[in-house]
Amino acid sequence: MFIRRVTWLHRKQDSIHLLTVGRQAYSSDQRITLSFRYPNNWRLQILFVTRRDAGIYECQVATHPPRVKKVYLTVTAPEVVIVDEKNHEVSERYYKAGSSVELTCIATHIESPVDHVTWNLKNVVINDGVRSIHKNLLINFNYSYNHSLGQATVIATLKISLAERIHSGNYTCAVGDLASALVAVHILNGGESLKMLFVFPPPPSLLV
């Protein structure tokens, strides 16, 4: 029996990504593979699906004219953002030693148990017993649930009073292994300045 070559494409907004041609994978994403079953079953497989995998997947069969089958993939997954005191989304912040720090993690579209939302500092969970681990640091959680959608929203606010150098580091807010956001926090001592850290100083809004 003649085996016709099949091509898989991923269309998302204005971009087109070639995934496989025949049994050859062309995507650099190791999560994407092709499973072939004789004679004509060309099955595209994606491991650990995330929101960026959503879009139109197109299967093209090498006939003349080509036969095309399209399927739209919708991925339901949490969204996580971190905002500062002014409710601006941030990925990096600079504070003077002795100042107050307030960062809020907003996690939406959560379908799994909401207690999986965590704040982490340098890959260590700081939700539990934070007062004994990191002094002057407190985390407050607020939960809301949309019964019609079956989804929860979690707002986790991290507050540091009298910030010190020990509070510097990468803070990550995560919903299990499904989604996360990161902000790099830098605490500057009195003798330091942003000019010492940058060739061109960042905007004044970065320094609190």
N, C-alpha and C positions, 0 to 999 in steps of 0.2 A: 504494500500500500504506500502511495506517495505521501510524504509528510510535508505539509506546507509550512513555510517559515512564518512565525508570528512575532510581531513587534509590540512592545508595551511602552506607552507614553504617559506622562503625568502633566496635565495642563492646569496651571494655577495662575489666575489673573491674566497677566500679559506674557507669562513665561511658559515655555514648553521644555520638559526634561525627558531625554531619552533614557529609559530604564533598562530594557533588554531587547536584543535582536536575536531571534532563535534561542539558543541556550546560552548565549554570551551576555553577561551583565555589563552595562555601560555606566551604571550609577556608582558614584564613589561612596554612597551610603551603604555600609555593610549590613544594615537591617533588611535591605531589599534583596530578595533572591527569587529565582524562578524554579518551579517544580514541574518537570515534564513527565507525563505519563502517556505511553504509547497507546494509540497512534497520534491523537490530536488534542491532548489535554495540556494546555500551557497555563499553568496556575501561578499568578504573581503573589508572592508572600511578603508581608511587611511585619517585622517584629517590633514590639514596644511602640505602638502607634501613638503619635502626638498630634497636636493641632496642625502643625505644619504639613502633615500628610493629607489634609483635606483637599478636595478638588476633584477634577475630572480625570479618570483613568481611561485610556483609550487602547483598545486591542485592535491591531491591524493585521489582517491575514493577507499574505502575499499571493493574491489572485489578480486577474486583470478583468475589470477594474478591481482595486483592493476592496476587501470587505472590512467594515469598521464597526466595532461595538463599543459604546461608551457607557460608563457607570460613574455616578457621582458619589464620592465618599465623604460622609459627614462624620467628624470626630468630636465627641463630647468629652471635654476635659476641663479641669480647673484653670482659671487664669489668676495670676499672682502679680501684683505690682507693689512697689514700696514708694511711699510719698513722705515728704518732709513736713515741717511745721506749717508751711504755707500751702500744703496739699499739692506740691509739685512732684512729679515722678522723678526719682533720683537714682543714680548708680554710683555716685561718689560725693562725699561731703567732708568739709574741713571745719573743725571747731577749735576754739581757743580752750586751753586747759582751764578748768573751773567753771565753764559754761554748762548749760543744760542741753541735752540731746533728746530729741523726740522723733522717732521714725515709726511710721504706721504701715503695716502690711495689710493689704486688702486682697483677700482670696475669695473669688466668686465661682459660681457654677460647680460647687462641690456636691457630688452625689454619694461619696463614701463617708464614713464617720468623720465628723468635724474635729474630733480630738487628734487627728493626724496632722494638724497644722502646727508647725514648730518654728521657733527662731533658733538659729545656730550661729555661733561665733567660732571661726576657725575650725569648722566641721564638728563642733561639740554642741549638743543640744543644751540650751540655757533656760528652757521653760521651767524646769523643776528645781526648786531650791536655789533660785537665782541670787537671793540675798546672801547666801553663804558662799557662793562661788564667785560672784562678781559684785563687789560692794557698790552701793548707790545705783543699782540697776533693777528695774521692775518692769514686768510685762503684764498688760491688761488685755483680756479677751472679751469680745462682744460677738454674740451669735445671732443670726436671724435665719429663718427657714421659710421658703416659698413652697407651700403645700401643693399648689397647682402644678408647679414645675418639678417638684421633688428635688429641689436643690437648696443648698445652704450657702450663706455668705459669712465669712469670718473676718473680723477686724482685730488684728493683734498689734497693740501699740507698745513699743519699746521705749522706755524712758530712762535716761541717765542723769542724775543730778551730780554736779561737781565733777565733770568729766576729767579723767586722767589718762596718761599715756597707755595704761593697761587696758583701756577701753578701745584702743585702736585695733583695727582688723576688718576682715570681711564678714559682714553679717548677712546671713541667708535666711529667707523665709520660705518654707517649703510645705507643700501638701503631699505628704508621703513621698513617693518616687514619681508622682505624676507631673508636678509643676513646681517651679521655684523662681525666686528673684533675688538678686544680690546687690548690696550696696557696700562700698569700701569707705570706712570711716577713719579719718585721720585726726588725732588730737595733737595740737601744736603747743609746745611749751612757750613761756613768755619770751624767750630769747630767739625763737624761730619765727620765720616769716614765709609767706608763700613764694617770695622771690628766691628763697634759698632752694625751693623745690622745683621751680619752673624757670625755663629760659624766658618765656613770656608769661607773666602772671595771669592766672585765670580771672574770670569776671568776679567782681566783689561779692556777688550773690553766693559764691561758693563758701565764703568764710562767714561763720556766725560768731 
